[in-house]
Amino acid sequence: MKRLGTLAGLLFLFSIPLWLGNFYLLHVLIITGIFIIAAMSLNLLLGYTGQLSLGHAAFFGIGAYVSSLASLGFAVHLLPDWLVTLDPQPVWLGMACAIVITGLCGFAIGKVAFKVRGAYFVIVTISFAEVVRLVALNWDELTQGPMALNNIPPLSVVIPGLVDITFVGKPANYYLVLVFAILTYAIIARLVRSRAGRAMIALKENEALAASVGIDVTKYLVLAAVVSAAAAGAAGALYAHYVRIVDPNVFLFIYTVTMVIMVVAGGKGTLAGPVVGGVIFGLLPEGLRSLAIAPEVQWIVYGVLMILVVYLLPQGIVPALRAYRQRSRSLEPQDAPGANASARQAMP
């Protein structure tokens, strides 16, 4: 039954562009899907290792800039006699570069930041995001600064004689984001159910005890940081090639806050939590806007609903639904163990 439900859900998701005629709503779904991918990446750190990263937008923005620059081509003058020039690369290769480079950034930050814990780790991640934002804002030669990178090509996959696909238009980008979201979910699910994932959960529950039984703390925390950063970089690259313009605002703190809201409200430490939280809090602003109320009232309602979710469901929506289902099963009437046997013996 569970597999049938999953299959039905996937069929429904893939059918949406076929019957949804409103392209604006399809755009909202695409942006929501991109941030669900980013939220799933953050959940790997926050939900499975217990490390709160408030600089996750840095990986999102790095992925967007790297993929855009590789696709457009760029030149950097680092020294008077040293000119580094990169000609425009295939867009799929630019996206692959974005994933690799954000993964390397996650490795570097993990090696440094995981030497501290708690509030110090949060400060390190916030500082990293702010430094990257300032670099993107002030390195005009590379990033165009506040002028932004524009005319970014859409994602395309070209294999001469075999495949030539360019993802132009909202239906094509919807399917692209959906496939990436499914792949991200599958990769993270495989990781957290592996030996490495069990080690990450043990570190979250009791780091001292986990270390005492031989779990390499730094190794598994850095692994989580690398995978998390790479997934966030992929989300940033998808965003850049969809909107086709990137500026330093992509590093804004509000993007990290959005990811945290999706993870915490949906249920951190669960695979479905970021998806459920992302769908609700990604579509909620549009639902409130459709009521034609004042913008300030919309955000007040949004904030109140978020507070109610956190207050009434402190573990998140998905854990609360699981607990409710378990209670319902436990209250179902069950026959006494010997009832059937006694009835059989009483029969003539």
Number of C-alpha atoms within 10 A of each C-alpha: 6 7 8 9 10 11 12 12 12 13 11 11 13 14 12 15 17 8 7 12 10 9 13 11 14 18 17 15 20 23 20 20 24 25 28 30 30 35 32 32 31 32 31 28 26 21 24 25 24 20 22 19 20 24 24 29 33 31 31 31 33 28 33 32 28 25 33 32 22 23 24 20 14 16 13 12 12 9 8 6 7 9 11 11 11 14 12 14 16 18 25 18 16 25 29 19 19 32 29 21 21 28 25 17 20 25 21 14 18 22 15 13 19 19 10 11 13 11 10 13 20 18 16 20 21 19 15 19 25 18 14 18 22 13 15 25 20 14 12 13 12 17 22 17 19 15 12 16 20 15 13 20 20 20 25 16 14 13 8 7 6 7 10 10 12 15 18 14 12 18 17 14 22 24 18 16 23 20 13 18 22 12 14 23 21 12 13 21 16 13 17 20 12 12 10 18 21 16 23 29 19 19 22 19 14 10 17 13 12 18 15 9 8 8 18 14 17 14 15 18 24 21 19 30 29 26 26 27 35 28 33 35 38 32 32 33 30 26 25 29 25 24 14 17 17 25 21 22 15 21 26 16 17 13 22 24 15 18 26 26 20 30 33 24 26 30 27 30 24 20 22 19 26 35 25 20 26 29 18 16 21 21 16 16 15 13 13 17 14 10 9 9 10 10 12 9 12 20 14 11 15 16 12 12 14 14 14 13 17 18 11 11 18 15 17 25 24 22 19 16 12 11 12 12 11 11 11 10 10 10 8 7 7 7 7 8 8 8 9 11 10 10 9 9 8 8 6 4
